[in-house]
Amino acid sequence: EVHSSVDFNNVQYDLPSEWLKEIVTGAFCNAGCDIGLGFDSSVLRKSEAFESTRDEYNSCYRQDMLRIENLLNPQKNSGGLDYDLLIAALLILVQRDEKWRDGTSIPTQILLNAVCDKAGRKTGIDQKFIFDGATMMRLCALSENYQATAFLIGGKNGIILECADIIISNLGLSMNEAELLLFAGSVNEMKDFVTRIYRKVQIEKKQFAEFFPSESQQHLLWLLEHYSMNVRKYGEFNAAINSMRVNPVFAGRVCFRAWICLTKPSNKESSAKWLEKWLGNKLGLNNGVSSKRLACA
């Protein structure tokens, strides 16, 4: 819970959007980032052929963040990025549903996520600007931008918030309810709670012959592969509580719980079969044997 004497919603209305856009562009230009030079014009535009293919990852905003990651790298001796200015300005532009620059192909929320993910990390650049992480965290929380908050926190708590944001946007729950579903209580208690939720919401009557994961479930699949399927060292299972690394077992547990929460009662069986097949393919299982022993663990 965040307490503050500052009303973020009132303060933001005193700042013109064009001025905020100039702040964002100026911060990138001062740091010598490629994104400040206009190299973002087509980085996220996809061809019609790509759009027509149903790839299981094409809806995950994490992929878009990776595509622009290198565009945010400051030049050496530039003094680095002023994260305080960038995050505050982008938060307001997101709330106003405005582009951070006219003609850009990068959504403002994606850029905000990427900036928050980069903030506070060691980049080898001599940072001239002091990053006030506590204040930026407070602003993200007060604006209820859970995606930005998740990437700013990072680590174990970050992935909880990231999955909680997915559940909230799909089921309309509170943050406390979403967090309880993800890591508190037994699996049976979670399933009972989810069943009660779906009794209250409208379920589509139209059924599809073939199950395919929703955009939110596709995001969970990306997280599963990134944090759990790609584990290669035993040390990854011993990530400290306060570490920015995420224990692959913990990540898998949170993602599987989120998957269950997003699965409608009418799709339980088909969803389970689809996920089982997907896991088998990713693990390379052959007669119950896989070369990815650590991931199977």
Legacy VTK file of the C-alpha trace (Angstrom):
# vtk DataFile Version 3.0
C-alpha trace
ASCII
DATASET POLYDATA
POINTS 297 float
0.000 0.000 0.000
1.334 3.441 -0.933
0.712 6.612 1.059
1.592 10.059 -0.292
0.621 13.679 0.344
0.896 14.328 -3.404
-2.180 13.812 -5.583
-0.616 12.494 -8.791
-3.902 12.711 -10.692
-4.236 16.451 -9.968
-0.592 17.336 -10.619
-0.516 15.724 -14.061
-3.290 17.947 -15.473
-1.145 21.061 -15.010
1.482 19.753 -17.446
0.904 20.161 -21.227
1.324 16.956 -23.232
3.552 18.623 -25.835
5.905 19.748 -23.089
6.042 16.205 -21.685
6.826 14.808 -25.145
9.704 17.271 -25.495
11.053 16.172 -22.111
11.036 12.514 -23.180
12.662 13.175 -26.544
15.169 15.575 -24.989
16.225 13.070 -22.323
16.936 10.460 -25.009
18.785 12.972 -27.219
20.951 14.193 -24.334
21.992 10.595 -23.627
22.735 9.940 -27.290
20.206 7.099 -27.518
19.250 5.864 -30.978
15.584 6.230 -30.091
16.123 9.966 -29.651
17.455 10.176 -33.195
14.289 8.776 -34.733
15.517 5.216 -35.364
12.304 3.874 -33.824
10.143 4.776 -36.831
9.599 1.204 -37.984
11.095 -1.047 -35.323
7.727 -2.477 -34.224
5.896 -2.354 -37.555
5.152 -5.843 -38.773
4.644 -7.049 -42.309
1.256 -8.313 -43.429
2.722 -11.795 -43.791
3.841 -11.786 -40.166
0.493 -10.481 -38.975
-1.314 -13.277 -40.814
0.642 -16.029 -39.064
-0.617 -17.124 -35.674
2.596 -17.296 -33.702
2.186 -18.114 -30.016
4.422 -15.230 -28.950
3.318 -12.402 -31.234
1.021 -10.896 -28.573
3.532 -10.686 -25.729
4.572 -7.119 -24.988
7.843 -8.460 -23.549
8.907 -9.222 -27.113
8.297 -5.605 -28.107
10.378 -4.468 -25.128
13.284 -6.625 -26.286
13.061 -5.198 -29.807
13.629 -1.644 -28.554
16.120 -2.487 -25.799
19.219 -1.487 -27.784
17.601 1.780 -28.848
17.678 2.918 -25.206
21.411 2.442 -24.637
23.101 5.771 -23.749
26.382 6.747 -25.376
29.502 6.704 -23.237
30.392 10.033 -21.616
26.807 11.223 -22.167
25.925 11.154 -18.490
23.283 8.474 -18.991
19.503 8.725 -18.875
17.522 10.889 -16.470
15.158 8.127 -15.379
13.228 10.363 -12.979
12.169 12.718 -15.777
11.486 9.912 -18.256
9.350 7.754 -15.968
7.306 10.657 -14.588
6.604 12.094 -18.048
5.788 8.715 -19.624
3.439 7.801 -16.766
1.346 10.894 -17.436
1.314 10.331 -21.201
0.162 6.737 -20.659
-2.685 7.923 -18.445
-3.715 10.371 -21.159
-3.441 7.616 -23.790
-1.091 9.763 -25.859
1.908 8.867 -27.981
5.263 9.905 -26.571
6.223 11.203 -30.004
4.118 11.812 -33.112
4.603 9.173 -35.808
6.348 6.656 -33.571
5.609 2.932 -33.864
6.455 2.290 -30.200
3.469 2.453 -27.812
4.026 4.695 -24.802
3.356 1.871 -22.338
5.942 -0.363 -24.010
8.517 2.422 -23.829
7.662 3.079 -20.183
8.044 -0.638 -19.380
11.436 -0.761 -21.088
12.669 2.374 -19.316
11.555 1.044 -15.927
13.207 -2.305 -16.644
16.457 -0.519 -17.462
16.344 1.912 -14.545
18.768 1.129 -11.743
20.609 -1.581 -13.694
24.364 -1.379 -14.208
24.985 -0.405 -17.819
28.661 0.503 -17.749
27.681 4.139 -18.246
28.788 6.775 -15.744
25.390 7.987 -14.513
25.323 11.729 -14.033
21.710 11.716 -12.828
20.744 10.325 -9.435
17.838 7.914 -9.718
15.181 8.363 -7.008
13.811 4.831 -7.176
11.536 5.166 -4.144
9.731 8.205 -5.551
9.366 6.653 -9.008
7.988 3.478 -7.427
5.469 5.593 -5.547
4.389 7.404 -8.709
3.909 4.128 -10.598
1.834 2.705 -7.765
-0.273 5.844 -7.336
-1.052 5.857 -11.045
-1.966 2.143 -10.772
0.372 1.309 -13.633
1.183 -2.215 -12.503
3.254 -3.067 -15.567
5.659 -0.196 -14.952
5.772 -0.996 -11.229
6.580 -4.647 -11.948
9.545 -3.826 -14.175
10.814 -1.182 -11.793
10.793 -3.681 -8.904
12.084 -6.663 -10.885
12.939 -10.046 -9.395
10.447 -12.222 -7.531
8.062 -9.414 -6.600
8.206 -8.092 -10.134
6.961 -11.312 -11.716
4.161 -11.510 -9.130
3.036 -8.002 -10.070
3.369 -8.742 -13.781
1.118 -11.807 -13.511
-1.230 -9.994 -11.130
-1.660 -7.240 -13.719
-2.696 -9.883 -16.272
-5.281 -11.355 -13.900
-6.647 -7.931 -12.933
-7.074 -6.846 -16.554
-8.912 -10.084 -17.413
-11.029 -10.732 -14.319
-11.439 -7.287 -12.779
-10.073 -8.327 -9.380
-8.302 -6.144 -6.851
-4.525 -6.326 -6.466
-4.893 -8.055 -3.093
-7.154 -10.733 -4.599
-4.803 -11.285 -7.545
-1.765 -11.640 -5.284
-3.596 -14.113 -3.041
-4.455 -16.245 -6.050
-0.852 -16.294 -7.252
1.129 -17.232 -4.186
-1.078 -17.608 -1.101
-3.312 -20.476 -0.078
-3.543 -23.979 -1.504
-4.206 -24.844 -5.138
-7.658 -26.169 -4.230
-8.534 -22.907 -2.479
-7.394 -21.016 -5.553
-9.505 -23.214 -7.860
-12.593 -22.736 -5.668
-12.107 -18.958 -5.717
-11.680 -18.940 -9.503
-14.836 -21.048 -9.934
-16.810 -18.500 -7.928
-15.407 -15.693 -10.069
-16.516 -17.278 -13.334
-20.008 -17.798 -11.973
-20.321 -14.019 -11.763
-18.900 -13.114 -15.167
-20.503 -13.545 -18.576
-19.098 -16.565 -20.425
-19.308 -16.663 -24.194
-21.569 -19.402 -25.517
-19.612 -19.790 -28.719
-17.114 -22.641 -28.514
-14.108 -23.182 -30.736
-13.139 -26.582 -32.117
-9.466 -25.982 -31.361
-8.126 -24.388 -28.176
-5.593 -21.615 -28.625
-4.243 -19.498 -25.746
-5.453 -15.947 -25.344
-3.054 -13.012 -25.586
-2.676 -13.005 -21.811
-1.962 -16.744 -21.749
0.604 -16.253 -24.507
2.347 -13.791 -22.208
2.444 -16.431 -19.467
3.984 -18.913 -21.920
6.750 -16.404 -22.672
7.445 -15.999 -18.955
7.504 -19.773 -18.460
10.016 -20.282 -21.235
12.162 -17.338 -20.168
12.348 -18.100 -16.436
11.762 -21.860 -16.171
12.456 -23.617 -19.475
15.813 -21.951 -20.097
17.406 -22.768 -16.728
20.954 -24.080 -17.248
22.724 -23.830 -13.895
21.937 -25.319 -10.494
22.693 -21.948 -8.919
19.576 -20.483 -10.525
17.490 -22.535 -8.083
19.160 -20.765 -5.147
18.245 -17.186 -6.050
18.258 -15.068 -2.894
14.975 -13.579 -1.735
16.124 -10.028 -2.449
17.935 -10.960 -5.659
16.912 -9.604 -9.060
17.077 -13.191 -10.309
13.903 -15.252 -10.218
13.869 -18.830 -8.963
12.635 -20.959 -11.911
10.434 -23.098 -9.649
8.777 -20.038 -8.142
8.287 -18.480 -11.584
6.716 -21.670 -12.899
4.370 -21.926 -9.926
3.162 -18.331 -10.335
2.679 -18.693 -14.101
0.772 -21.986 -13.790
-1.510 -20.467 -11.168
-2.145 -17.475 -13.421
-2.898 -19.859 -16.324
-5.526 -21.645 -14.224
-7.086 -18.305 -13.268
-7.421 -17.331 -16.934
-8.879 -20.667 -18.032
-12.653 -20.671 -18.386
-14.463 -23.692 -16.913
-15.607 -24.811 -20.382
-11.965 -24.866 -21.584
-10.319 -26.681 -18.668
-9.767 -30.007 -20.413
-8.689 -28.624 -23.793
-6.484 -26.018 -22.094
-4.732 -28.685 -20.007
-4.083 -30.878 -23.054
-2.748 -27.945 -25.066
-0.429 -26.875 -22.249
0.787 -30.445 -21.722
1.686 -30.721 -25.409
3.397 -27.325 -25.397
5.493 -28.247 -22.351
6.452 -31.564 -23.920
7.627 -29.846 -27.094
9.607 -27.189 -25.217
11.277 -29.775 -22.986
11.976 -32.117 -25.888
10.361 -35.038 -24.077
10.832 -38.383 -25.788
9.332 -41.368 -23.977
9.468 -39.408 -20.765
13.146 -38.460 -21.207
14.456 -34.939 -21.875
17.899 -33.439 -22.407
16.751 -30.386 -20.415
17.148 -32.043 -17.034
17.264 -28.833 -14.994
14.114 -27.467 -16.613
12.323 -30.764 -15.902
13.403 -30.527 -12.269
LINES 1 298
297 0 1 2 3 4 5 6 7 8 9 10 11 12 13 14 15 16 17 18 19 20 21 22 23 24 25 26 27 28 29 30 31 32 33 34 35 36 37 38 39 40 41 42 43 44 45 46 47 48 49 50 51 52 53 54 55 56 57 58 59 60 61 62 63 64 65 66 67 68 69 70 71 72 73 74 75 76 77 78 79 80 81 82 83 84 85 86 87 88 89 90 91 92 93 94 95 96 97 98 99 100 101 102 103 104 105 106 107 108 109 110 111 112 113 114 115 116 117 118 119 120 121 122 123 124 125 126 127 128 129 130 131 132 133 134 135 136 137 138 139 140 141 142 143 144 145 146 147 148 149 150 151 152 153 154 155 156 157 158 159 160 161 162 163 164 165 166 167 168 169 170 171 172 173 174 175 176 177 178 179 180 181 182 183 184 185 186 187 188 189 190 191 192 193 194 195 196 197 198 199 200 201 202 203 204 205 206 207 208 209 210 211 212 213 214 215 216 217 218 219 220 221 222 223 224 225 226 227 228 229 230 231 232 233 234 235 236 237 238 239 240 241 242 243 244 245 246 247 248 249 250 251 252 253 254 255 256 257 258 259 260 261 262 263 264 265 266 267 268 269 270 271 272 273 274 275 276 277 278 279 280 281 282 283 284 285 286 287 288 289 290 291 292 293 294 295 296
